[in-house]
Amino acid sequence: MSDQDQAAAEAAAQGQSDSNETVTVPTAEFEAAKQQVVEWKERCMRQQAEFENVRKRLRKEADEAGNRAVARFVRPLLDQLDNLDRALSAANPEGFAEFAQGVAMIRESFGASLAAAGIEAVPSEGTFDPAVHEVLAEEAREGVAKGTIVLTHRSGWRLKDQLIRSAQVVVAR
């Protein structure tokens, strides 16, 4: 055996004996490392939760922005719908029955299109609700409780939970 082979064999023998020895890490360092791992895990979980909250908030804000855009678009159309309703109520059934029927069909189609977009009329019967009704006048009515809506001048409309236009009503005093 050459000197190099013998040196390699001795080094290998010494390496084996070193690998059989156990490495001892000071307990304080080990506990500190464990604590750091726990802290990093907690920090990661908090960041992930914060990210989810931001994502939910942005989604909600985008939905609200979309609803506001639809409301801006629809608001002028509601006046035209009111005009159709006035035309129907003023139509003389004897002379303009077919015309009134045509206007009624247009009004129904228009209302169905609004409903398909999630826009619905605010109920304007029963008790006055300041959140969705606007009082134009008060009238004395016999047999009608105070604060009851007796006449609707203009319909109110909402898109989901957002009021687009309040109903203009006359209430009993």
Steps between C-alpha positions, in 0.01 A plus 500: 500500500626843414524790740211672327275194530591458864427868572164471324411187700592673826297805402202280414531314831516828688198632302298195602586546861401870475161413351422270792541786743186701588491872446374694795333835445464721802141491629468878508590529131261219408211661691577837342491343153168328580356830622608672178328231293179549699520878459556471124206261465274740691621794295436307178147408613424863591625618161287241324190603698567866424537419131163319501334795674641744244382278216147481645489876556616570143239261361228674706618845388498388136143370537390827660666701222316291243170561678566875508571498125177314427307741723646801315396344169149406612401819686409700182311202358272491803357840403404356163335207675299750707390670177377167365302446820346848470409435136329177600303662780391792278403286200132494406416130469220561249696695244849368545465143624755360257741786564467456876558126460818569301629742762419244772701236312797738472473577870491128588802428281691789651414385853611144419835631373553692822409194708746288303772752593409467870310828517170487684228746595480618859160408649293817528194369681444480872698690759741779413870402530740797498782275378328442164218759476496877458188684620367756254185585692270394781125460454220453749330168427220345699552143609869504410768489769749784528819432302330266252585556134188608311650596163824431315618785280824334383616142552814424695763256378788307650787288372557218747539686833582839346219752457518653152205735539258551786126476440313831516179449694208675663420378852195525725517735794 
